[in-house]
Amino acid sequence: MIKGYYQSIRLLKKIKPDVVFSKGGFVSVPVVLAAKHCKIPAIIHESDITPGLANKLAIPSATKVCCNFPETMKYLPEGKAVLTGSPIRQELLNGNPSNAIKLCRFENTEKPVILIIGGSTGSRAINTAIRDLLPELLKRYNIIHLCGKGNLDETLKDTDGYAQFEYANKELADMFALASLVISRAGANAICELLALRKPNILIPLSKAASRGDQILNAQSFEKSGYSYVIQEEELNTDSLFAGINEVYNNKEKYIQAMESSNLTDSTGIIINMIEDLVNSHD
């Protein structure tokens, strides 16, 4: 950290940026501290409800702190905190559903589509519950299942209406466009994408045993706002999942309306305006 601080000072003096923008993580701390030393304004973005250690260390040196959730404001210094939401990849807003239909080779295109995203490594609990429920789900839905690296089930590869992939890159926008319902982990960036896309969703946060509990808090916030239906991982089974899917799909308009009433619709624009204001005032 100390070495990184002095390296950052040298780099900032060489690059001469007008502003530093940090998304957190341990590599960001020396840079934000060095920005203060060099009198360069720094903006931090905290994704989760409670600040992580890196941002806790960096906040005193920051000019502004952006956050995703109203609940986060109480953890941040007054005057620095700004509720912005999370900037999302703009290409996600421009998906083409017909591309996803071709990729998944769905024969009955009248069925609504459920998209399951288990995180980058997939989730054994989510994958198992979905596959155990497949015979029942396929009566009503087509399924796109992003199951994580090494988690494909070869015995299901020719199942009509079920398309499984280890992960998706540029195809994800098309899959989102096709999906009527999304089942996802509750990482901050993932759920902010669901909010921006207005996708009715079921969140299954990582348990406290596997994380610091931030996903549980993220999911609770979205549930409280009416954006999401939440199933805790310890309570995940075929019955709870099937009940959740029916609840969300049958009441999807209620969830869409709640998301449409959110004022965090243009996070990117809010953050860009903040950067421009800081640059202009710094000049």
HELIX and SHEET records of a PDB file:
HELIX    1   1 ILE A    2  ILE A   15  1                                  14    
HELIX    2   2 SER A   28  HIS A   37  1                                  10    
HELIX    3   3 LEU A   53  ALA A   58  1                                   6    
HELIX    4   4 ILE A   59  SER A   61  5                                   3    
HELIX    5   5 PRO A   70  TYR A   75  5                                   6    
HELIX    6   6 GLN A   90  ASN A   94  5                                   5    
HELIX    7   7 PRO A   97  CYS A  104  1                                   8    
HELIX    8   8 ARG A  124  LEU A  137  1                                  14    
HELIX    9   9 GLU A  154  LEU A  156  5                                   3    
HELIX   10  10 LEU A  172  LEU A  178  1                                   7    
HELIX   11  11 ALA A  188  LEU A  197  1                                  10    
HELIX   12  12 LYS A  208  ALA A  210  5                                   3    
HELIX   13  13 ASP A  214  LYS A  224  1                                  11    
HELIX   14  14 GLU A  233  GLU A  235  5                                   3    
HELIX   15  15 THR A  238  ASN A  250  1                                  13    
HELIX   16  16 LYS A  252  GLU A  260  1                                   9    
HELIX   17  17 SER A  267  HIS A  282  1                                  16    
SHEET    1   A 4 VAL A  20  SER A  22  0                                        
SHEET    2   A 4 ALA A  42  GLU A  46  1                                        
SHEET    3   A 4 LYS A  64  CYS A  67  1                                        
SHEET    4   A 4 ALA A  81  LEU A  83  1                                        
SHEET    1   B 6 TYR A 162  PHE A 165  0                                        
SHEET    2   B 6 ASN A 142  LEU A 146  1                                        
SHEET    3   B 6 VAL A 113  ILE A 117  1                                        
SHEET    4   B 6 LEU A 181  SER A 184  1                                        
SHEET    5   B 6 ASN A 201  LEU A 203  1                                        
SHEET    6   B 6 SER A 228  VAL A 230  1                                        
END                                                                             
